[in-house]
Amino acid sequence: MSTKTEDTSTRMDWLLFLGSTAIMVFMLAYADEWFWLALPFSLTFLVRALRAM
């Protein structure tokens, strides 16, 4: 039962990582002085998706 929960949370972490990375790239292209605002979200969800925490 815990495997299903872990699998779902990992999938959600990967989706949030991809979404925040897309936002970061968009901001880098159009508002480059503000892209760093999305950087912590992208890196946090990458670490959670890789289960490095």
Secondary structure, 3 states (H helix, E strand, C coil): CHHHHHHHHHHHHHHHHHHHHHHHHHHHHHCHHHHHHCHHHHHHHHHHHCCCC
